[in-house]
Amino acid sequence: MVSLSLIGAFIPTAFFVSITPGMCMTLALTLGMTIGLRRTLWMMAGELVGVGIVVVASALGVAAVMLQYPAIFAVFKYIGGAYLTWLGIQLWLSRGRMAISTDVGEAKTATAFGLMTQGFITAIANPKGWAFMISLLPPFISLEHAIAPQLSVLVAIILMTELICMTLYATGGRSLRKFLEKSGNVRILNRIAGTLMVAVGVWLATS
């Protein structure tokens, strides 16, 4: 069984946590500006897999062990941060597969695997995300009921709110793109997106 009162309290909490600007939301906004909502869904898929792993591992206590050994995160953090920073620089220069082309007829397409990898690494390599889940989940788990059904519901709620919020951010980015494209400011749009991408990369590497 699942405690409906705890679940009812958890839904607005999870939504508030998800809607707050963070690495993944900033990434969704950036990709929404450059490649549109449909292709950003690939990044979202990778991010949701990463978040799901973080939530389950946190509930099982794995995160408590991992946080004692921050070196475990070092490879993911630095490689992931460097990769996102490099993509941001390419965007700023209007180059690479994610940049909006300034040349008529030139098509650039980011790969689905690359987008999924970005989302996955950004979600799973953030120590603050692990620490936050450790503190967030326990108050909403009742020891009077079976843990597995409760955890399943909590994971489903978190993933649903993450998806909704990333979609909102990506949609906002797409709207900004349309506005700037009408003004002929494609290069400016690339530079805005590139700056945000670099910010996410630095944020990830230094968190």
Secondary structure, DSSP 4 states (H G I P E B T S, - for coil): ---HHHHHHHHHHHHHHHHS--HHHHHHHHHHHHTHHHHHHHHHHHHHHHHHHHHHHHHHTHHHHHTT-THHHHHHHHHHHHHHHHHHHHHHTT-SSSSPPSSTT------HHHHHHHHHHHHHT-HHHHHHHHHHSGGG--TTS-HHHHHHHHHHHHHHHHHHHHHHHHHHHHHHHHHHHHTT-HHHHHHHHHHHHHHHHHHHHH-
